[in-house]
């Protein structure tokens, strides 16, 4: 089953989440995203990660999370490993947030190099605590990396959800545009990113993110050794 869609034009790869009404992040979705990223990496392409109208992603697939502790840990580990890959990806990844981005959906935005949201009555944030889940260590490290200190408690510990406009202040987005301008803006950003020297981009990215990548490696290992509170 095709859980994502990939469109390629002028060496810009648009990866669209396409898994039901909430774009749940399942093990299969992660496999397909990684496959799409493999191709983009091989071709040295700039990536745009997006969703469906009104929803970027509602987070991890709850059926998998409730299946067993082992299944939940495996999914969280795969999701954290994907986030680490995105943060170290050789070419720019642009997040085009089409609406709500909750939990793992918000973490995907936090793992992109540039994030564009669309205006509307949408919520963006990390609701783990609100639904009874103690946040995994890798998630905390990803949040610390992009969320300003004075928003961190609100976002991580208090599970506050933000409007697109306040999500810019909270570190989840870089700009907000009208819905009809979202993809054209993302394309324009991607075209600008193509003017970068990709070797220099990647080398600088790895230097700037050296600490978070090391913290994530340790956190991912630590998270596999605990039982999630589900």
FENSULVEN-V599531 format. One record per residue. N is the residue number from 0. RES is the residue in one letter. SS is DSSP state (helix for helix, strand for strand, loop for the rest). NEAR is the number of other C-alpha atoms within 10 Angstrom. Layout:
<<N,RES,SS,NEAR> <N,RES,SS,NEAR>>
//
This chain:
<<0,X,loop,7> <1,X,loop,11> <2,X,loop,19> <3,X,strand,20> <4,X,strand,16> <5,X,strand,15> <6,X,strand,11> <7,X,strand,12> <8,X,strand,8> <9,X,loop,9> <10,X,loop,16> <11,X,strand,19> <12,X,strand,23> <13,X,strand,27> <14,X,strand,23> <15,X,strand,20> <16,X,strand,25> <17,X,loop,21> <18,X,loop,21> <19,X,loop,10> <20,X,loop,13> <21,X,loop,22> <22,X,loop,24> <23,X,loop,22> <24,X,strand,25> <25,X,loop,22> <26,X,helix,18> <27,X,helix,15> <28,X,helix,22> <29,X,helix,18> <30,X,helix,15> <31,X,helix,20> <32,X,helix,21> <33,X,helix,15> <34,X,helix,12> <35,X,helix,18> <36,X,helix,22> <37,X,helix,12> <38,X,helix,12> <39,X,helix,22> <40,X,helix,15> <41,X,helix,9> <42,X,helix,13> <43,X,loop,17> <44,X,loop,24> <45,X,strand,27> <46,X,strand,28> <47,X,strand,25> <48,X,strand,22> <49,X,strand,28> <50,X,loop,25> <51,X,strand,19> <52,X,loop,13> <53,X,strand,18> <54,X,strand,22> <55,X,strand,31> <56,X,strand,32> <57,X,loop,23> <58,X,loop,23> <59,X,strand,23> <60,X,loop,19> <61,X,helix,13> <62,X,helix,12> <63,X,helix,18> <64,X,helix,19> <65,X,helix,12> <66,X,helix,10> <67,X,loop,12> <68,X,helix,16> <69,X,helix,15> <70,X,helix,15> <71,X,helix,21> <72,X,helix,20> <73,X,helix,17> <74,X,helix,21> <75,X,helix,25> <76,X,helix,19> <77,X,helix,17> <78,X,helix,25> <79,X,helix,26> <80,X,helix,17> <81,X,helix,19> <82,X,helix,24> <83,X,helix,20> <84,X,helix,15> <85,X,helix,20> <86,X,helix,23> <87,X,loop,21> <88,X,loop,22> <89,X,loop,22> <90,X,loop,25> <91,X,loop,26> <92,X,strand,25> <93,X,strand,24> <94,X,strand,27> <95,X,strand,28> <96,X,strand,34> <97,X,loop,23> <98,X,strand,26> <99,X,strand,29> <100,X,strand,31> <101,X,strand,26> <102,X,loop,20> <103,X,helix,25> <104,X,helix,25> <105,X,helix,24> <106,X,helix,25> <107,X,helix,26> <108,X,helix,32> <109,X,helix,25> <110,X,loop,26> <111,X,loop,23> <112,X,loop,18> <113,X,strand,21> <114,X,strand,25> <115,X,strand,25> <116,X,strand,35> <117,X,strand,25> <118,X,loop,20> <119,X,loop,17> <120,X,loop,10> <121,X,loop,19> <122,X,loop,20> <123,X,strand,31> <124,X,strand,27> <125,X,loop,27> <126,X,loop,22> <127,X,loop,22> <128,X,helix,15> <129,X,helix,12> <130,X,helix,9> <131,X,loop,10> <132,X,loop,12> <133,X,loop,14> <134,X,loop,18> <135,X,loop,22> <136,X,helix,18> <137,X,helix,26> <138,X,helix,24> <139,X,helix,16> <140,X,helix,15> <141,X,helix,22> <142,X,helix,23> <143,X,helix,18> <144,X,helix,18> <145,X,helix,17> <146,X,loop,21> <147,X,loop,15> <148,X,helix,13> <149,X,helix,9> <150,X,helix,16> <151,X,helix,20> <152,X,helix,14> <153,X,helix,16> <154,X,helix,24> <155,X,helix,22> <156,X,helix,16> <157,X,loop,14> <158,X,loop,18> <159,X,loop,19> <160,X,strand,22> <161,X,strand,22> <162,X,loop,18> <163,X,helix,29> <164,X,helix,20> <165,X,helix,15> <166,X,helix,22> <167,X,helix,18> <168,X,helix,15> <169,X,loop,24> <170,X,loop,21> <171,X,loop,31> <172,X,loop,27> <173,X,loop,18> <174,X,strand,17> <175,X,strand,22> <176,X,strand,16> <177,X,loop,11> <178,X,helix,17> <179,X,helix,10> <180,X,helix,13> <181,X,helix,19> <182,X,helix,20> <183,X,helix,11> <184,X,helix,18> <185,X,helix,24> <186,X,helix,18> <187,X,helix,11> <188,X,helix,18> <189,X,helix,22> <190,X,helix,15> <191,X,helix,11> <192,X,helix,19> <193,X,loop,18> <194,X,loop,8> <195,X,loop,12> <196,X,loop,10> <197,X,helix,17> <198,X,helix,11> <199,X,helix,11> <200,X,helix,15> <201,X,helix,16> <202,X,helix,13> <203,X,helix,12> <204,X,helix,18> <205,X,helix,17> <206,X,helix,11> <207,X,helix,11> <208,X,loop,15> <209,X,helix,12> <210,X,helix,11> <211,X,helix,18> <212,X,helix,21> <213,X,helix,11> <214,X,helix,15> <215,X,helix,21> <216,X,helix,14> <217,X,helix,13> <218,X,helix,19> <219,X,helix,21> <220,X,helix,13> <221,X,helix,13> <222,X,helix,20> <223,X,loop,15> <224,X,loop,9> <225,X,loop,11> <226,X,loop,12> <227,X,loop,17> <228,X,loop,10> <229,X,loop,13>>
//
